[in-house]
Amino acid sequence: MQAMIITAYRDAEGTERMLRALSRHALCFVHADAKGEITAAQVKRMNGIPGVRAIRRYKVNWGSIHHLYALCDLIRMALDDPRVTHLHLISAQDFPCVSAGELERRFEGDERIHMQMLRTADYPELEHRWRHYHFMHLLNYRDMSERAQNWVGRIDRWQDRLHISRRLSLPGKGLVWLSLPREAAEYAVYAERNLRLLRRLRYTYIPEEFFFQNAFEGTGWQQRITGDALRFSVWDEPERGTPALLNGEDLPAIDASGCLFCRKVDAHSALYEQLERRWLSE
């Protein structure tokens, strides 16, 4: 059985609609940002949907370890259910672009890990993300006030001047939205080496982009990483957002991509209506 691992921070109505549709054919495990718009009462309502387990545990500053903590907690919750065979990490603005039956068929017997995999050696400009200490769980980088922005920049510059460099090796990186089989998920969140990795990533900038890509480094799982997360998104139209908020005109490109999920989709849009009907069609 497929499990959807979902993180949300806004639009409780749209998130609930998404959960009611997805949970018809998959188990859903959702975390609502404790500092976001979704209230504890709304989370309780989500828990009343059959096939849904929702929590509201962490205040998730952008780029902080708390988003990764939330995802790992949800994965452990999903693994407690022996019916789960595959786990799909998505946001509350993602949605499958195939039917539930097609998704089940595509992952039947699939022991690969479908996620983006880049080598950090090719992106030396990003080294400060893990070489420096970052305090995104304390400083909200998306807070555009002068105080917050100044402190983020100061802390980084001070470490350059003092030649502070953490002894942390992270060969791989990529987006956190991915699909993986049960056994790989168990290794990622329970193996002792990965529990150590999770602790060391606490002060990393956007640690979610490093955890899974490095959790399998040097293991047999590494050869099963496809490099393709099977997610459709548009990044080269910043006027529509980064990634772009998709609409009905994107549907031909979505279908031609061969992807199984797309992001970002507004649950109140005509595109969502089409995708929801498709998901429920079989």
C-alpha positions as CSV (number, residue, x, y, z in Angstrom):
1,M,0.0,0.0,0.0
2,Q,1.2,3.5,-0.8
3,A,1.8,6.0,2.0
4,M,1.8,9.8,1.4
5,I,4.2,11.7,3.7
6,I,2.9,15.3,3.6
7,T,4.0,18.6,5.1
8,A,1.6,21.5,5.2
9,Y,1.5,25.0,6.6
10,R,-1.4,26.8,5.1
11,D,-4.9,26.4,3.5
12,A,-6.5,23.9,5.9
13,E,-9.5,23.6,3.6
14,G,-7.5,22.8,0.6
15,T,-5.3,20.4,2.6
16,E,-8.3,18.6,3.9
17,R,-9.8,18.2,0.4
18,M,-6.5,16.8,-0.8
19,L,-6.4,14.3,2.1
20,R,-10.0,13.2,1.5
21,A,-9.1,12.3,-2.1
22,L,-5.7,10.8,-1.5
23,S,-6.9,8.7,1.5
24,R,-9.4,6.9,-0.7
25,H,-6.5,4.9,-2.1
26,A,-3.5,5.6,0.1
27,L,-2.6,6.1,3.7
28,C,-1.8,9.7,4.5
29,F,0.5,11.0,7.2
30,V,0.6,14.8,7.5
31,H,2.5,17.4,9.6
32,A,1.0,20.9,10.0
33,D,3.5,23.6,10.8
34,A,2.9,24.7,14.4
35,K,3.5,28.3,13.5
36,G,1.5,28.2,10.3
37,E,-2.1,28.9,9.5
38,I,-3.5,25.4,10.3
39,T,-4.8,25.2,13.8
40,A,-4.8,22.3,16.3
41,A,-8.6,22.1,15.9
42,Q,-8.2,21.7,12.1
43,V,-5.6,19.0,12.6
44,K,-8.0,17.2,14.8
45,R,-10.6,17.4,12.1
46,M,-8.1,15.9,9.6
47,N,-7.5,13.0,12.0
48,G,-11.2,12.2,11.6
49,I,-10.7,11.3,8.0
50,P,-10.3,7.5,7.5
51,G,-6.7,6.7,6.5
52,V,-5.3,10.0,7.7
53,R,-3.0,10.6,10.7
54,A,-2.1,14.3,11.3
55,I,0.2,15.9,13.8
56,R,1.2,19.5,14.6
57,R,4.5,19.2,16.3
58,Y,7.3,21.6,15.0
59,K,7.5,25.3,14.2
60,V,9.1,25.0,10.8
61,N,11.3,28.0,9.8
62,W,12.3,27.8,6.2
63,G,15.6,26.1,5.7
64,S,15.6,24.7,9.2
65,I,16.1,21.2,10.6
66,H,12.5,21.1,11.8
67,H,11.1,20.3,8.4
68,L,13.4,17.3,8.2
69,Y,12.4,16.3,11.8
70,A,8.8,16.4,10.8
71,L,9.3,14.3,7.7
72,C,11.3,11.6,9.6
73,D,8.6,11.5,12.3
74,L,5.9,10.9,9.6
75,I,8.0,8.2,8.0
76,R,8.3,6.4,11.3
77,M,4.5,6.7,11.8
78,A,4.0,5.2,8.3
79,L,6.4,2.3,9.0
80,D,4.4,1.4,12.1
81,D,1.7,0.2,9.6
82,P,2.8,-3.1,8.1
83,R,0.6,-2.6,5.1
84,V,2.9,0.2,3.8
85,T,5.1,-0.9,0.9
86,H,6.2,2.5,-0.6
87,L,6.4,6.0,0.8
88,H,6.1,9.3,-1.2
89,L,7.3,12.6,0.3
90,I,5.2,15.5,-1.0
91,S,4.0,18.9,0.1
92,A,0.4,19.9,0.6
93,Q,0.7,21.6,-2.8
94,D,1.7,18.4,-4.7
95,F,-0.7,15.9,-6.2
96,P,-0.4,12.7,-8.2
97,C,-0.9,13.2,-11.9
98,V,-1.9,9.6,-12.5
99,S,-4.7,7.4,-11.2
100,A,-4.4,5.6,-7.9
101,G,-4.4,2.3,-9.8
102,E,-1.6,3.4,-12.1
103,L,0.5,4.6,-9.1
104,E,0.1,1.2,-7.4
105,R,1.1,-0.6,-10.6
106,R,4.1,1.6,-11.2
107,F,5.6,0.8,-7.8
108,E,4.6,-2.9,-7.6
109,G,7.9,-4.7,-6.9
110,D,9.9,-1.6,-7.4
111,E,12.9,-1.6,-5.0
112,R,14.5,1.6,-6.4
113,I,14.8,5.0,-4.7
114,H,13.3,7.7,-7.0
115,M,15.0,11.0,-5.9
116,Q,17.1,13.8,-7.4
117,M,20.8,13.1,-6.8
118,L,23.5,15.8,-7.5
119,R,27.1,15.7,-6.4
120,T,28.1,18.6,-4.2
121,A,31.6,18.7,-5.8
122,D,29.9,20.2,-8.8
123,Y,28.4,23.0,-6.8
124,P,31.3,24.5,-4.7
125,E,29.3,27.7,-4.1
126,L,27.0,25.8,-1.8
127,E,29.7,24.5,0.5
128,H,28.9,27.1,3.2
129,R,25.6,25.3,3.7
130,W,27.2,22.5,5.6
131,R,30.7,23.9,6.4
132,H,29.3,26.8,8.4
133,Y,26.9,26.7,11.4
134,H,23.4,27.9,10.6
135,F,20.7,28.6,13.1
136,M,17.6,28.5,10.9
137,H,15.6,26.8,13.6
138,L,16.1,30.0,15.7
139,L,16.2,32.6,12.9
140,N,13.4,32.8,10.4
141,Y,15.2,33.6,7.2
142,R,11.9,34.3,5.5
143,D,11.3,37.1,8.1
144,M,12.1,40.1,6.0
145,S,12.7,42.3,9.0
146,E,16.1,44.0,9.1
147,R,17.0,42.3,12.4
148,A,16.5,38.7,11.1
149,Q,18.2,39.3,7.8
150,N,21.2,41.0,9.4
151,W,21.8,38.3,11.9
152,V,21.7,35.5,9.2
153,G,24.3,37.4,7.2
154,R,26.5,38.4,10.1
155,I,26.8,34.8,11.5
156,D,27.9,33.6,8.0
157,R,30.5,36.4,7.6
158,W,31.9,36.0,11.1
159,Q,32.6,32.3,10.4
160,D,34.4,33.2,7.2
161,R,36.6,35.7,9.0
162,L,37.3,33.3,11.8
163,H,38.0,30.5,9.3
164,I,35.4,28.2,10.9
165,S,34.8,25.1,8.9
166,R,32.8,22.1,10.2
167,R,34.2,18.6,9.6
168,L,31.2,17.4,7.7
169,S,31.2,15.6,4.4
170,L,28.1,15.6,2.3
171,P,28.8,14.2,-1.2
172,G,25.2,14.3,-2.4
173,K,22.3,16.8,-2.5
174,G,18.9,17.2,-4.0
175,L,15.3,18.0,-3.4
176,V,13.6,16.2,-0.5
177,W,10.5,15.2,-2.5
178,L,11.1,11.6,-3.4
179,S,9.6,8.1,-3.4
180,L,11.2,5.0,-1.8
181,P,10.4,1.4,-0.8
182,R,9.7,0.5,2.8
183,E,13.1,-1.1,3.4
184,A,15.0,1.9,2.2
185,A,12.8,4.2,4.4
186,E,13.6,1.9,7.4
187,Y,17.3,2.2,6.8
188,A,17.1,6.0,6.4
189,V,15.3,6.7,9.7
190,Y,16.5,3.9,11.9
191,A,20.1,3.0,11.0
192,E,22.5,4.3,13.6
193,R,24.7,6.1,11.1
194,N,21.7,8.0,9.8
195,L,20.6,9.0,13.3
196,R,24.2,10.4,13.7
197,L,23.8,12.2,10.3
198,L,20.5,13.7,11.4
199,R,22.1,15.1,14.6
200,R,25.0,16.6,12.6
201,L,22.6,18.2,10.1
202,R,21.0,20.3,12.9
203,Y,23.1,23.4,12.0
204,T,23.1,22.9,8.2
205,Y,21.3,25.3,5.8
206,I,18.4,23.5,4.2
207,P,19.4,20.1,5.7
208,E,16.4,18.3,4.0
209,E,18.4,18.6,0.7
210,F,21.2,16.5,2.1
211,F,19.8,13.9,4.4
212,F,18.3,11.2,2.1
213,Q,20.9,11.8,-0.6
214,N,23.7,11.0,2.0
215,A,21.8,8.4,4.1
216,F,22.5,5.8,1.4
217,E,26.0,6.8,0.5
218,G,28.4,3.8,0.3
219,T,25.6,1.3,0.9
220,G,23.9,-1.2,-1.5
221,W,21.0,1.3,-1.7
222,Q,23.2,3.8,-3.5
223,Q,23.1,1.8,-6.7
224,R,19.3,1.8,-6.6
225,I,19.0,5.6,-6.7
226,T,17.5,6.5,-10.1
227,G,18.3,10.3,-10.0
228,D,14.7,11.0,-11.1
229,A,12.2,11.9,-8.5
230,L,9.3,11.5,-10.9
231,R,8.0,15.0,-10.0
232,F,6.9,17.6,-12.5
233,S,7.7,21.2,-11.7
234,V,8.5,24.4,-13.6
235,W,11.4,26.5,-12.3
236,D,12.2,28.8,-15.2
237,E,9.1,31.0,-14.9
238,P,9.7,33.0,-11.7
239,E,6.8,35.3,-12.4
240,R,4.6,32.2,-11.5
241,G,6.7,31.4,-8.5
242,T,9.7,29.1,-7.8
243,P,8.6,26.5,-8.6
244,A,5.7,27.8,-10.6
245,L,2.1,27.5,-9.5
246,L,0.7,25.1,-12.2
247,N,-2.5,25.6,-14.1
248,G,-4.6,23.7,-16.7
249,E,-2.4,24.8,-19.5
250,D,0.5,22.8,-18.0
251,L,-1.5,19.5,-18.2
252,P,-0.1,18.4,-21.6
253,A,3.5,19.0,-20.4
254,I,2.7,17.2,-17.2
255,D,1.4,14.2,-19.1
256,A,4.3,14.2,-21.6
257,S,6.8,14.2,-18.8
258,G,6.1,10.7,-17.5
259,C,6.1,12.0,-14.0
260,L,3.8,10.6,-11.2
261,F,3.4,13.8,-9.1
262,C,3.3,17.5,-9.9
263,R,4.0,20.6,-7.9
264,K,2.7,23.2,-7.1
265,V,-1.0,22.7,-7.5
266,D,-3.7,24.9,-5.8
267,A,-6.4,22.6,-4.3
268,H,-9.0,25.2,-5.4
269,S,-7.9,25.3,-9.1
270,A,-9.3,23.8,-12.3
271,L,-6.1,21.8,-12.7
272,Y,-6.6,20.2,-9.3
273,E,-10.2,19.3,-10.2
274,Q,-8.8,17.4,-13.2
275,L,-6.1,15.7,-11.3
276,E,-8.4,14.7,-8.5
277,R,-10.9,13.1,-10.9
278,R,-8.0,11.2,-12.6
279,W,-6.7,10.0,-9.2
280,L,-10.1,8.7,-8.2
281,S,-10.9,7.2,-11.6
282,E,-9.8,3.7,-10.8
